Amino acid sequence: MKNSKRPPTEDMIRKLKNCLERELEGNGLFLAEEMKSSMPGLYKRGLIKTKMEMVGTKRLLCIYVSEEGKLYLENLEVE
């Protein structure tokens, strides 16, 4: 993890998993509003990345799991 020595909370991990599932299934974008308080912590740890996307006629901040985030989740599955 990037800048934080503390591991993500259970809520952060749950939201990270939900975001990755949605990406893999193609069920739409994960919006910043859905992350709520978990977003800053996951972003600081380098587990998510953000990108402005057009959704209908609006530009919204969307969340994606970074490569580091994917590796982190894979390592959780192994343990």
mmCIF file of the N, C-alpha and C atoms, coordinates in Angstrom:
data_MODEL
# 
_entry.id   MODEL 
# 
loop_
_atom_site.group_PDB 
_atom_site.id 
_atom_site.type_symbol 
_atom_site.label_atom_id 
_atom_site.label_alt_id 
_atom_site.label_comp_id 
_atom_site.label_asym_id 
_atom_site.label_entity_id 
_atom_site.label_seq_id 
_atom_site.pdbx_PDB_ins_code 
_atom_site.Cartn_x 
_atom_site.Cartn_y 
_atom_site.Cartn_z 
_atom_site.occupancy 
_atom_site.B_iso_or_equiv 
_atom_site.pdbx_formal_charge 
_atom_site.auth_seq_id 
_atom_site.auth_comp_id 
_atom_site.auth_asym_id 
_atom_site.auth_atom_id 
_atom_site.pdbx_PDB_model_num 
ATOM 1   N N  . MET A 1 1  ? 0.839   -1.176  0.000   1.00 0.00 ? 1  MET A N  1 
ATOM 2   C CA . MET A 1 1  ? 0.000   0.000   0.000   1.00 0.00 ? 1  MET A CA 1 
ATOM 3   C C  . MET A 1 1  ? 0.880   1.234   0.000   1.00 0.00 ? 1  MET A C  1 
ATOM 4   N N  . LYS A 1 2  ? 0.405   2.239   -0.637  1.00 0.00 ? 2  LYS A N  1 
ATOM 5   C CA . LYS A 1 2  ? 1.150   3.464   -0.867  1.00 0.00 ? 2  LYS A CA 1 
ATOM 6   C C  . LYS A 1 2  ? 1.642   4.172   0.383   1.00 0.00 ? 2  LYS A C  1 
ATOM 7   N N  . ASN A 1 3  ? 0.836   5.071   0.917   1.00 0.00 ? 3  ASN A N  1 
ATOM 8   C CA . ASN A 1 3  ? 1.281   5.981   1.959   1.00 0.00 ? 3  ASN A CA 1 
ATOM 9   C C  . ASN A 1 3  ? 0.806   5.640   3.358   1.00 0.00 ? 3  ASN A C  1 
ATOM 10  N N  . SER A 1 4  ? 0.030   4.618   3.532   1.00 0.00 ? 4  SER A N  1 
ATOM 11  C CA . SER A 1 4  ? -0.536  4.314   4.836   1.00 0.00 ? 4  SER A CA 1 
ATOM 12  C C  . SER A 1 4  ? -0.034  2.968   5.325   1.00 0.00 ? 4  SER A C  1 
ATOM 13  N N  . LYS A 1 5  ? 0.375   2.936   6.577   1.00 0.00 ? 5  LYS A N  1 
ATOM 14  C CA . LYS A 1 5  ? 0.823   1.677   7.157   1.00 0.00 ? 5  LYS A CA 1 
ATOM 15  C C  . LYS A 1 5  ? -0.341  0.906   7.763   1.00 0.00 ? 5  LYS A C  1 
ATOM 16  N N  . ARG A 1 6  ? -1.449  1.607   8.018   1.00 0.00 ? 6  ARG A N  1 
ATOM 17  C CA . ARG A 1 6  ? -2.622  0.952   8.603   1.00 0.00 ? 6  ARG A CA 1 
ATOM 18  C C  . ARG A 1 6  ? -3.378  0.184   7.525   1.00 0.00 ? 6  ARG A C  1 
ATOM 19  N N  . PRO A 1 7  ? -3.830  -1.017  7.851   1.00 0.00 ? 7  PRO A N  1 
ATOM 20  C CA . PRO A 1 7  ? -4.611  -1.774  6.864   1.00 0.00 ? 7  PRO A CA 1 
ATOM 21  C C  . PRO A 1 7  ? -5.998  -1.157  6.702   1.00 0.00 ? 7  PRO A C  1 
ATOM 22  N N  . PRO A 1 8  ? -6.632  -1.395  5.576   1.00 0.00 ? 8  PRO A N  1 
ATOM 23  C CA . PRO A 1 8  ? -7.993  -0.896  5.362   1.00 0.00 ? 8  PRO A CA 1 
ATOM 24  C C  . PRO A 1 8  ? -8.965  -1.522  6.365   1.00 0.00 ? 8  PRO A C  1 
ATOM 25  N N  . THR A 1 9  ? -10.007 -0.785  6.700   1.00 0.00 ? 9  THR A N  1 
ATOM 26  C CA . THR A 1 9  ? -11.041 -1.302  7.593   1.00 0.00 ? 9  THR A CA 1 
ATOM 27  C C  . THR A 1 9  ? -11.898 -2.331  6.855   1.00 0.00 ? 9  THR A C  1 
ATOM 28  N N  . GLU A 1 10 ? -12.719 -3.054  7.602   1.00 0.00 ? 10 GLU A N  1 
ATOM 29  C CA . GLU A 1 10 ? -13.615 -4.041  6.984   1.00 0.00 ? 10 GLU A CA 1 
ATOM 30  C C  . GLU A 1 10 ? -14.566 -3.374  5.999   1.00 0.00 ? 10 GLU A C  1 
ATOM 31  N N  . ASP A 1 11 ? -15.061 -2.183  6.350   1.00 0.00 ? 11 ASP A N  1 
ATOM 32  C CA . ASP A 1 11 ? -15.966 -1.453  5.462   1.00 0.00 ? 11 ASP A CA 1 
ATOM 33  C C  . ASP A 1 11 ? -15.253 -1.063  4.163   1.00 0.00 ? 11 ASP A C  1 
ATOM 34  N N  . MET A 1 12 ? -14.002 -0.633  4.275   1.00 0.00 ? 12 MET A N  1 
ATOM 35  C CA . MET A 1 12 ? -13.219 -0.273  3.079   1.00 0.00 ? 12 MET A CA 1 
ATOM 36  C C  . MET A 1 12 ? -13.033 -1.486  2.182   1.00 0.00 ? 12 MET A C  1 
ATOM 37  N N  . ILE A 1 13 ? -12.705 -2.614  2.773   1.00 0.00 ? 13 ILE A N  1 
ATOM 38  C CA . ILE A 1 13 ? -12.487 -3.838  2.001   1.00 0.00 ? 13 ILE A CA 1 
ATOM 39  C C  . ILE A 1 13 ? -13.780 -4.266  1.308   1.00 0.00 ? 13 ILE A C  1 
ATOM 40  N N  . ARG A 1 14 ? -14.898 -4.174  2.011   1.00 0.00 ? 14 ARG A N  1 
ATOM 41  C CA . ARG A 1 14 ? -16.198 -4.536  1.431   1.00 0.00 ? 14 ARG A CA 1 
ATOM 42  C C  . ARG A 1 14 ? -16.513 -3.646  0.221   1.00 0.00 ? 14 ARG A C  1 
ATOM 43  N N  . LYS A 1 15 ? -16.284 -2.352  0.349   1.00 0.00 ? 15 LYS A N  1 
ATOM 44  C CA . LYS A 1 15 ? -16.568 -1.442  -0.757  1.00 0.00 ? 15 LYS A CA 1 
ATOM 45  C C  . LYS A 1 15 ? -15.602 -1.662  -1.915  1.00 0.00 ? 15 LYS A C  1 
ATOM 46  N N  . LEU A 1 16 ? -14.351 -1.985  -1.606  1.00 0.00 ? 16 LEU A N  1 
ATOM 47  C CA . LEU A 1 16 ? -13.369 -2.286  -2.651  1.00 0.00 ? 16 LEU A CA 1 
ATOM 48  C C  . LEU A 1 16 ? -13.796 -3.530  -3.429  1.00 0.00 ? 16 LEU A C  1 
ATOM 49  N N  . LYS A 1 17 ? -14.248 -4.558  -2.720  1.00 0.00 ? 17 LYS A N  1 
ATOM 50  C CA . LYS A 1 17 ? -14.722 -5.785  -3.368  1.00 0.00 ? 17 LYS A CA 1 
ATOM 51  C C  . LYS A 1 17 ? -15.950 -5.504  -4.236  1.00 0.00 ? 17 LYS A C  1 
ATOM 52  N N  . ASN A 1 18 ? -16.893 -4.710  -3.713  1.00 0.00 ? 18 ASN A N  1 
ATOM 53  C CA . ASN A 1 18 ? -18.090 -4.364  -4.481  1.00 0.00 ? 18 ASN A CA 1 
ATOM 54  C C  . ASN A 1 18 ? -17.725 -3.622  -5.763  1.00 0.00 ? 18 ASN A C  1 
ATOM 55  N N  . CYS A 1 19 ? -16.782 -2.714  -5.652  1.00 0.00 ? 19 CYS A N  1 
ATOM 56  C CA . CYS A 1 19 ? -16.348 -1.937  -6.814  1.00 0.00 ? 19 CYS A CA 1 
ATOM 57  C C  . CYS A 1 19 ? -15.732 -2.858  -7.871  1.00 0.00 ? 19 CYS A C  1 
ATOM 58  N N  . LEU A 1 20 ? -14.875 -3.769  -7.445  1.00 0.00 ? 20 LEU A N  1 
ATOM 59  C CA . LEU A 1 20 ? -14.230 -4.689  -8.380  1.00 0.00 ? 20 LEU A CA 1 
ATOM 60  C C  . LEU A 1 20 ? -15.259 -5.625  -9.017  1.00 0.00 ? 20 LEU A C  1 
ATOM 61  N N  . GLU A 1 21 ? -16.200 -6.125  -8.232  1.00 0.00 ? 21 GLU A N  1 
ATOM 62  C CA . GLU A 1 21 ? -17.240 -6.997  -8.782  1.00 0.00 ? 21 GLU A CA 1 
ATOM 63  C C  . GLU A 1 21 ? -18.025 -6.277  -9.871  1.00 0.00 ? 21 GLU A C  1 
ATOM 64  N N  . ARG A 1 22 ? -18.368 -5.036  -9.614  1.00 0.00 ? 22 ARG A N  1 
ATOM 65  C CA . ARG A 1 22 ? -19.137 -4.270  -10.593 1.00 0.00 ? 22 ARG A CA 1 
ATOM 66  C C  . ARG A 1 22 ? -18.308 -4.049  -11.863 1.00 0.00 ? 22 ARG A C  1 
ATOM 67  N N  . GLU A 1 23 ? -17.007 -3.782  -11.695 1.00 0.00 ? 23 GLU A N  1 
ATOM 68  C CA . GLU A 1 23 ? -16.131 -3.616  -12.869 1.00 0.00 ? 23 GLU A CA 1 
ATOM 69  C C  . GLU A 1 23 ? -16.089 -4.894  -13.697 1.00 0.00 ? 23 GLU A C  1 
ATOM 70  N N  . LEU A 1 24 ? -15.884 -6.028  -13.039 1.00 0.00 ? 24 LEU A N  1 
ATOM 71  C CA . LEU A 1 24 ? -15.732 -7.305  -13.738 1.00 0.00 ? 24 LEU A CA 1 
ATOM 72  C C  . LEU A 1 24 ? -17.022 -7.769  -14.396 1.00 0.00 ? 24 LEU A C  1 
ATOM 73  N N  . GLU A 1 25 ? -18.155 -7.496  -13.758 1.00 0.00 ? 25 GLU A N  1 
ATOM 74  C CA . GLU A 1 25 ? -19.437 -7.923  -14.299 1.00 0.00 ? 25 GLU A CA 1 
ATOM 75  C C  . GLU A 1 25 ? -19.984 -6.953  -15.335 1.00 0.00 ? 25 GLU A C  1 
ATOM 76  N N  . GLY A 1 26 ? -19.403 -5.764  -15.407 1.00 0.00 ? 26 GLY A N  1 
ATOM 77  C CA . GLY A 1 26 ? -19.893 -4.767  -16.348 1.00 0.00 ? 26 GLY A CA 1 
ATOM 78  C C  . GLY A 1 26 ? -21.252 -4.214  -15.967 1.00 0.00 ? 26 GLY A C  1 
ATOM 79  N N  . ASN A 1 27 ? -21.527 -4.153  -14.667 1.00 0.00 ? 27 ASN A N  1 
ATOM 80  C CA . ASN A 1 27 ? -22.834 -3.684  -14.176 1.00 0.00 ? 27 ASN A CA 1 
ATOM 81  C C  . ASN A 1 27 ? -22.867 -2.182  -13.928 1.00 0.00 ? 27 ASN A C  1 
ATOM 82  N N  . GLY A 1 28 ? -22.097 -1.435  -14.638 1.00 0.00 ? 28 GLY A N  1 
ATOM 83  C CA . GLY A 1 28 ? -22.131 0.009   -14.454 1.00 0.00 ? 28 GLY A CA 1 
ATOM 84  C C  . GLY A 1 28 ? -20.958 0.527   -13.657 1.00 0.00 ? 28 GLY A C  1 
ATOM 85  N N  . LEU A 1 29 ? -20.912 1.812   -13.521 1.00 0.00 ? 29 LEU A N  1 
ATOM 86  C CA . LEU A 1 29 ? -19.807 2.483   -12.852 1.00 0.00 ? 29 LEU A CA 1 
ATOM 87  C C  . LEU A 1 29 ? -20.054 2.578   -11.354 1.00 0.00 ? 29 LEU A C  1 
ATOM 88  N N  . PHE A 1 30 ? -18.978 2.591   -10.602 1.00 0.00 ? 30 PHE A N  1 
ATOM 89  C CA . PHE A 1 30 ? -19.054 2.793   -9.163  1.00 0.00 ? 30 PHE A CA 1 
ATOM 90  C C  . PHE A 1 30 ? -18.794 4.272   -8.932  1.00 0.00 ? 30 PHE A C  1 
ATOM 91  N N  . LEU A 1 31 ? -19.777 4.978   -8.408  1.00 0.00 ? 31 LEU A N  1 
ATOM 92  C CA . LEU A 1 31 ? -19.686 6.428   -8.253  1.00 0.00 ? 31 LEU A CA 1 
ATOM 93  C C  . LEU A 1 31 ? -19.094 6.803   -6.906  1.00 0.00 ? 31 LEU A C  1 
ATOM 94  N N  . ALA A 1 32 ? -18.473 7.977   -6.862  1.00 0.00 ? 32 ALA A N  1 
ATOM 95  C CA . ALA A 1 32 ? -17.843 8.459   -5.633  1.00 0.00 ? 32 ALA A CA 1 
ATOM 96  C C  . ALA A 1 32 ? -18.834 8.507   -4.476  1.00 0.00 ? 32 ALA A C  1 
ATOM 97  N N  . GLU A 1 33 ? -20.093 8.843   -4.754  1.00 0.00 ? 33 GLU A N  1 
ATOM 98  C CA . GLU A 1 33 ? -21.110 8.920   -3.698  1.00 0.00 ? 33 GLU A CA 1 
ATOM 99  C C  . GLU A 1 33 ? -21.314 7.579   -3.008  1.00 0.00 ? 33 GLU A C  1 
ATOM 100 N N  . GLU A 1 34 ? -21.055 6.491   -3.718  1.00 0.00 ? 34 GLU A N  1 
ATOM 101 C CA . GLU A 1 34 ? -21.256 5.165   -3.148  1.00 0.00 ? 34 GLU A CA 1 
ATOM 102 C C  . GLU A 1 34 ? -20.134 4.778   -2.190  1.00 0.00 ? 34 GLU A C  1 
ATOM 103 N N  . MET A 1 35 ? -18.970 5.389   -2.328  1.00 0.00 ? 35 MET A N  1 
ATOM 104 C CA . MET A 1 35 ? -17.835 5.094   -1.461  1.00 0.00 ? 35 MET A CA 1 
ATOM 105 C C  . MET A 1 35 ? -17.954 5.802   -0.115  1.00 0.00 ? 35 MET A C  1 
ATOM 106 N N  . LYS A 1 36 ? -18.531 6.986   -0.129  1.00 0.00 ? 36 LYS A N  1 
ATOM 107 C CA . LYS A 1 36 ? -18.702 7.815   1.062   1.00 0.00 ? 36 LYS A CA 1 
ATOM 108 C C  . LYS A 1 36 ? -17.399 7.956   1.830   1.00 0.00 ? 36 LYS A C  1 
ATOM 109 N N  . SER A 1 37 ? -17.381 7.590   3.100   1.00 0.00 ? 37 SER A N  1 
ATOM 110 C CA . SER A 1 37 ? -16.214 7.843   3.943   1.00 0.00 ? 37 SER A CA 1 
ATOM 111 C C  . SER A 1 37 ? -15.033 6.928   3.637   1.00 0.00 ? 37 SER A C  1 
ATOM 112 N N  . SER A 1 38 ? -15.226 5.859   2.895   1.00 0.00 ? 38 SER A N  1 
ATOM 113 C CA . SER A 1 38 ? -14.130 4.939   2.574   1.00 0.00 ? 38 SER A CA 1 
ATOM 114 C C  . SER A 1 38 ? -13.223 5.470   1.474   1.00 0.00 ? 38 SER A C  1 
ATOM 115 N N  . MET A 1 39 ? -13.730 6.374   0.659   1.00 0.00 ? 39 MET A N  1 
ATOM 116 C CA . MET A 1 39 ? -12.974 6.833   -0.508  1.00 0.00 ? 39 MET A CA 1 
ATOM 117 C C  . MET A 1 39 ? -11.617 7.446   -0.163  1.00 0.00 ? 39 MET A C  1 
ATOM 118 N N  . PRO A 1 40 ? -11.529 8.389   0.772   1.00 0.00 ? 40 PRO A N  1 
ATOM 119 C CA . PRO A 1 40 ? -10.212 8.982   1.049   1.00 0.00 ? 40 PRO A CA 1 
ATOM 120 C C  . PRO A 1 40 ? -9.174  7.957   1.516   1.00 0.00 ? 40 PRO A C  1 
ATOM 121 N N  . GLY A 1 41 ? -9.591  7.046   2.389   1.00 0.00 ? 41 GLY A N  1 
ATOM 122 C CA . GLY A 1 41 ? -8.662  6.045   2.900   1.00 0.00 ? 41 GLY A CA 1 
ATOM 123 C C  . GLY A 1 41 ? -8.168  5.099   1.819   1.00 0.00 ? 41 GLY A C  1 
ATOM 124 N N  . LEU A 1 42 ? -9.080  4.652   0.961   1.00 0.00 ? 42 LEU A N  1 
ATOM 125 C CA . LEU A 1 42 ? -8.684  3.749   -0.127  1.00 0.00 ? 42 LEU A CA 1 
ATOM 126 C C  . LEU A 1 42 ? -7.802  4.471   -1.139  1.00 0.00 ? 42 LEU A C  1 
ATOM 127 N N  . TYR A 1 43 ? -8.120  5.724   -1.405  1.00 0.00 ? 43 TYR A N  1 
ATOM 128 C CA . TYR A 1 43 ? -7.338  6.507   -2.367  1.00 0.00 ? 43 TYR A CA 1 
ATOM 129 C C  . TYR A 1 43 ? -5.920  6.749   -1.833  1.00 0.00 ? 43 TYR A C  1 
ATOM 130 N N  . LYS A 1 44 ? -5.814  7.128   -0.559  1.00 0.00 ? 44 LYS A N  1 
ATOM 131 C CA . LYS A 1 44 ? -4.499  7.374   0.048   1.00 0.00 ? 44 LYS A CA 1 
ATOM 132 C C  . LYS A 1 44 ? -3.648  6.114   0.074   1.00 0.00 ? 44 LYS A C  1 
ATOM 133 N N  . ARG A 1 45 ? -4.281  4.967   0.194   1.00 0.00 ? 45 ARG A N  1 
ATOM 134 C CA . ARG A 1 45 ? -3.552  3.699   0.213   1.00 0.00 ? 45 ARG A CA 1 
ATOM 135 C C  . ARG A 1 45 ? -3.218  3.205   -1.196  1.00 0.00 ? 45 ARG A C  1 
ATOM 136 N N  . GLY A 1 46 ? -3.715  3.908   -2.210  1.00 0.00 ? 46 GLY A N  1 
ATOM 137 C CA . GLY A 1 46 ? -3.434  3.535   -3.590  1.00 0.00 ? 46 GLY A CA 1 
ATOM 138 C C  . GLY A 1 46 ? -4.258  2.365   -4.087  1.00 0.00 ? 46 GLY A C  1 
ATOM 139 N N  . LEU A 1 47 ? -5.357  2.047   -3.393  1.00 0.00 ? 47 LEU A N  1 
ATOM 140 C CA . LEU A 1 47 ? -6.157  0.887   -3.752  1.00 0.00 ? 47 LEU A CA 1 
ATOM 141 C C  . LEU A 1 47 ? -7.238  1.199   -4.776  1.00 0.00 ? 47 LEU A C  1 
ATOM 142 N N  . ILE A 1 48 ? -7.555  2.485   -4.963  1.00 0.00 ? 48 ILE A N  1 
ATOM 143 C CA . ILE A 1 48 ? -8.512  2.895   -5.984  1.00 0.00 ? 48 ILE A CA 1 
ATOM 144 C C  . ILE A 1 48 ? -7.933  4.039   -6.796  1.00 0.00 ? 48 ILE A C  1 
ATOM 145 N N  . LYS A 1 49 ? -8.506  4.226   -7.982  1.00 0.00 ? 49 LYS A N  1 
ATOM 146 C CA . LYS A 1 49 ? -8.167  5.379   -8.814  1.00 0.00 ? 49 LYS A CA 1 
ATOM 147 C C  . LYS A 1 49 ? -9.486  6.015   -9.246  1.00 0.00 ? 49 LYS A C  1 
ATOM 148 N N  . THR A 1 50 ? -9.420  7.272   -9.604  1.00 0.00 ? 50 THR A N  1 
ATOM 149 C CA . THR A 1 50 ? -10.635 7.991   -9.983  1.00 0.00 ? 50 THR A CA 1 
ATOM 150 C C  . THR A 1 50 ? -10.514 8.509   -11.412 1.00 0.00 ? 50 THR A C  1 
ATOM 151 N N  . LYS A 1 51 ? -11.672 8.694   -12.033 1.00 0.00 ? 51 LYS A N  1 
ATOM 152 C CA . LYS A 1 51 ? -11.702 9.211   -13.396 1.00 0.00 ? 51 LYS A CA 1 
ATOM 153 C C  . LYS A 1 51 ? -13.053 9.875   -13.629 1.00 0.00 ? 51 LYS A C  1 
ATOM 154 N N  . MET A 1 52 ? -13.028 11.029  -14.297 1.00 0.00 ? 52 MET A N  1 
ATOM 155 C CA . MET A 1 52 ? -14.276 11.703  -14.646 1.00 0.00 ? 52 MET A CA 1 
ATOM 156 C C  . MET A 1 52 ? -14.859 11.004  -15.874 1.00 0.00 ? 52 MET A C  1 
ATOM 157 N N  . GLU A 1 53 ? -16.130 10.603  -15.780 1.00 0.00 ? 53 GLU A N  1 
ATOM 158 C CA . GLU A 1 53 ? -16.809 9.899   -16.866 1.00 0.00 ? 53 GLU A CA 1 
ATOM 159 C C  . GLU A 1 53 ? -18.115 10.608  -17.190 1.00 0.00 ? 53 GLU A C  1 
ATOM 160 N N  . MET A 1 54 ? -18.518 10.545  -18.449 1.00 0.00 ? 54 MET A N  1 
ATOM 161 C CA . MET A 1 54 ? -19.827 11.058  -18.845 1.00 0.00 ? 54 MET A CA 1 
ATOM 162 C C  . MET A 1 54 ? -20.882 10.004  -18.510 1.00 0.00 ? 54 MET A C  1 
ATOM 163 N N  . VAL A 1 55 ? -21.844 10.399  -17.708 1.00 0.00 ? 55 VAL A N  1 
ATOM 164 C CA . VAL A 1 55 ? -22.964 9.530   -17.355 1.00 0.00 ? 55 VAL A CA 1 
ATOM 165 C C  . VAL A 1 55 ? -24.208 10.296  -17.756 1.00 0.00 ? 55 VAL A C  1 
ATOM 166 N N  . GLY A 1 56 ? -24.798 9.875   -18.867 1.00 0.00 ? 56 GLY A N  1 
ATOM 167 C CA . GLY A 1 56 ? -25.904 10.646  -19.441 1.00 0.00 ? 56 GLY A CA 1 
ATOM 168 C C  . GLY A 1 56 ? -25.351 11.977  -19.943 1.00 0.00 ? 56 GLY A C  1 
ATOM 169 N N  . THR A 1 57 ? -25.839 13.051  -19.378 1.00 0.00 ? 57 THR A N  1 
ATOM 170 C CA . THR A 1 57 ? -25.371 14.380  -19.790 1.00 0.00 ? 57 THR A CA 1 
ATOM 171 C C  . THR A 1 57 ? -24.472 15.012  -18.738 1.00 0.00 ? 57 THR A C  1 
ATOM 172 N N  . LYS A 1 58 ? -24.140 14.262  -17.685 1.00 0.00 ? 58 LYS A N  1 
ATOM 173 C CA . LYS A 1 58 ? -23.319 14.801  -16.595 1.00 0.00 ? 58 LYS A CA 1 
ATOM 174 C C  . LYS A 1 58 ? -21.956 14.139  -16.549 1.00 0.00 ? 58 LYS A C  1 
ATOM 175 N N  . ARG A 1 59 ? -20.966 14.911  -16.112 1.00 0.00 ? 59 ARG A N  1 
ATOM 176 C CA . ARG A 1 59 ? -19.641 14.350  -15.833 1.00 0.00 ? 59 ARG A CA 1 
ATOM 177 C C  . ARG A 1 59 ? -19.578 14.027  -14.348 1.00 0.00 ? 59 ARG A C  1 
ATOM 178 N N  . LEU A 1 60 ? -19.341 12.762  -14.028 1.00 0.00 ? 60 LEU A N  1 
ATOM 179 C CA . LEU A 1 60 ? -19.310 12.326  -12.642 1.00 0.00 ? 60 LEU A CA 1 
ATOM 180 C C  . LEU A 1 60 ? -17.972 11.678  -12.321 1.00 0.00 ? 60 LEU A C  1 
ATOM 181 N N  . LEU A 1 61 ? -17.564 11.789  -11.064 1.00 0.00 ? 61 LEU A N  1 
ATOM 182 C CA . LEU A 1 61 ? -16.344 11.160  -10.598 1.00 0.00 ? 61 LEU A CA 1 
ATOM 183 C C  . LEU A 1 61 ? -16.629 9.680   -10.352 1.00 0.00 ? 61 LEU A C  1 
ATOM 184 N N  . CYS A 1 62 ? -15.935 8.822   -11.088 1.00 0.00 ? 62 CYS A N  1 
ATOM 185 C CA . CYS A 1 62 ? -16.143 7.375   -10.982 1.00 0.00 ? 62 CYS A CA 1 
ATOM 186 C C  . CYS A 1 62 ? -14.910 6.727   -10.364 1.00 0.00 ? 62 CYS A C  1 
ATOM 187 N N  . ILE A 1 63 ? -15.135 5.617   -9.699  1.00 0.00 ? 63 ILE A N  1 
ATOM 188 C CA . ILE A 1 63 ? -14.099 4.909   -8.951  1.00 0.00 ? 63 ILE A CA 1 
ATOM 189 C C  . ILE A 1 63 ? -13.768 3.596   -9.655  1.00 0.00 ? 63 ILE A C  1 
ATOM 190 N N  . TYR A 1 64 ? -12.479 3.311   -9.720  1.00 0.00 ? 64 TYR A N  1 
ATOM 191 C CA . TYR A 1 64 ? -11.994 2.040   -10.268 1.00 0.00 ? 64 TYR A CA 1 
ATOM 192 C C  . TYR A 1 64 ? -10.983 1.454   -9.304  1.00 0.00 ? 64 TYR A C  1 
ATOM 193 N N  . VAL A 1 65 ? -10.896 0.146   -9.233  1.00 0.00 ? 65 VAL A N  1 
ATOM 194 C CA . VAL A 1 65 ? -9.902  -0.515  -8.392  1.00 0.00 ? 65 VAL A CA 1 
ATOM 195 C C  . VAL A 1 65 ? -8.564  -0.469  -9.136  1.00 0.00 ? 65 VAL A C  1 
ATOM 196 N N  . SER A 1 66 ? -7.531  0.015   -8.460  1.00 0.00 ? 66 SER A N  1 
ATOM 197 C CA . SER A 1 66 ? -6.201  0.097   -9.072  1.00 0.00 ? 66 SER A CA 1 
ATOM 198 C C  . SER A 1 66 ? -5.574  -1.292  -9.118  1.00 0.00 ? 66 SER A C  1 
ATOM 199 N N  . GLU A 1 67 ? -4.474  -1.411  -9.835  1.00 0.00 ? 67 GLU A N  1 
ATOM 200 C CA . GLU A 1 67 ? -3.758  -2.699  -9.884  1.00 0.00 ? 67 GLU A CA 1 
ATOM 201 C C  . GLU A 1 67 ? -3.319  -3.111  -8.487  1.00 0.00 ? 67 GLU A C  1 
ATOM 202 N N  . GLU A 1 68 ? -2.872  -2.142  -7.704  1.00 0.00 ? 68 GLU A N  1 
ATOM 203 C CA . GLU A 1 68 ? -2.470  -2.434  -6.327  1.00 0.00 ? 68 GLU A CA 1 
ATOM 204 C C  . GLU A 1 68 ? -3.663  -2.929  -5.511  1.00 0.00 ? 68 GLU A C  1 
ATOM 205 N N  . GLY A 1 69 ? -4.839  -2.347  -5.761  1.00 0.00 ? 69 GLY A N  1 
ATOM 206 C CA . GLY A 1 69 ? -6.055  -2.786  -5.084  1.00 0.00 ? 69 GLY A CA 1 
ATOM 207 C C  . GLY A 1 69 ? -6.428  -4.207  -5.458  1.00 0.00 ? 69 GLY A C  1 
ATOM 208 N N  . LYS A 1 70 ? -6.273  -4.540  -6.732  1.00 0.00 ? 70 LYS A N  1 
ATOM 209 C CA . LYS A 1 70 ? -6.569  -5.901  -7.187  1.00 0.00 ? 70 LYS A CA 1 
ATOM 210 C C  . LYS A 1 70 ? -5.626  -6.905  -6.545  1.00 0.00 ? 70 LYS A C  1 
ATOM 211 N N  . LEU A 1 71 ? -4.344  -6.555  -6.470  1.00 0.00 ? 71 LEU A N  1 
ATOM 212 C CA . LEU A 1 71 ? -3.364  -7.433  -5.818  1.00 0.00 ? 71 LEU A CA 1 
ATOM 213 C C  . LEU A 1 71 ? -3.685  -7.603  -4.336  1.00 0.00 ? 71 LEU A C  1 
ATOM 214 N N  . TYR A 1 72 ? -4.082  -6.508  -3.698  1.00 0.00 ? 72 TYR A N  1 
ATOM 215 C CA . TYR A 1 72 ? -4.432  -6.567  -2.276  1.00 0.00 ? 72 TYR A CA 1 
ATOM 216 C C  . TYR A 1 72 ? -5.592  -7.544  -2.061  1.00 0.00 ? 72 TYR A C  1 
ATOM 217 N N  . LEU A 1 73 ? -6.623  -7.450  -2.892  1.00 0.00 ? 73 LEU A N  1 
ATOM 218 C CA . LEU A 1 73 ? -7.768  -8.356  -2.761  1.00 0.00 ? 73 LEU A CA 1 
ATOM 219 C C  . LEU A 1 73 ? -7.379  -9.801  -3.053  1.00 0.00 ? 73 LEU A C  1 
ATOM 220 N N  . GLU A 1 74 ? -6.519  -10.009 -4.030  1.00 0.00 ? 74 GLU A N  1 
ATOM 221 C CA . GLU A 1 74 ? -6.052  -11.368 -4.330  1.00 0.00 ? 74 GLU A CA 1 
ATOM 222 C C  . GLU A 1 74 ? -5.326  -11.949 -3.141  1.00 0.00 ? 74 GLU A C  1 
ATOM 223 N N  . ASN A 1 75 ? -4.486  -11.139 -2.500  1.00 0.00 ? 75 ASN A N  1 
ATOM 224 C CA . ASN A 1 75 ? -3.747  -11.612 -1.326  1.00 0.00 ? 75 ASN A CA 1 
ATOM 225 C C  . ASN A 1 75 ? -4.673  -11.934 -0.159  1.00 0.00 ? 75 ASN A C  1 
ATOM 226 N N  . LEU A 1 76 ? -5.770  -11.209 -0.029  1.00 0.00 ? 76 LEU A N  1 
ATOM 227 C CA . LEU A 1 76 ? -6.751  -11.516 1.020   1.00 0.00 ? 76 LEU A CA 1 
ATOM 228 C C  . LEU A 1 76 ? -7.381  -12.886 0.785   1.00 0.00 ? 76 LEU A C  1 
ATOM 229 N N  . GLU A 1 77 ? -7.641  -13.205 -0.483  1.00 0.00 ? 77 GLU A N  1 
ATOM 230 C CA . GLU A 1 77 ? -8.252  -14.488 -0.823  1.00 0.00 ? 77 GLU A CA 1 
ATOM 231 C C  . GLU A 1 77 ? -7.318  -15.654 -0.490  1.00 0.00 ? 77 GLU A C  1 
ATOM 232 N N  . VAL A 1 78 ? -6.012  -15.440 -0.634  1.00 0.00 ? 78 VAL A N  1 
ATOM 233 C CA . VAL A 1 78 ? -5.025  -16.493 -0.404  1.00 0.00 ? 78 VAL A CA 1 
ATOM 234 C C  . VAL A 1 78 ? -4.880  -16.784 1.087   1.00 0.00 ? 78 VAL A C  1 
ATOM 235 N N  . GLU A 1 79 ? -4.970  -15.747 1.909   1.00 0.00 ? 79 GLU A N  1 
ATOM 236 C CA . GLU A 1 79 ? -4.760  -15.911 3.354   1.00 0.00 ? 79 GLU A CA 1 
ATOM 237 C C  . GLU A 1 79 ? -5.851  -16.681 4.030   1.00 0.00 ? 79 GLU A C  1 
# 
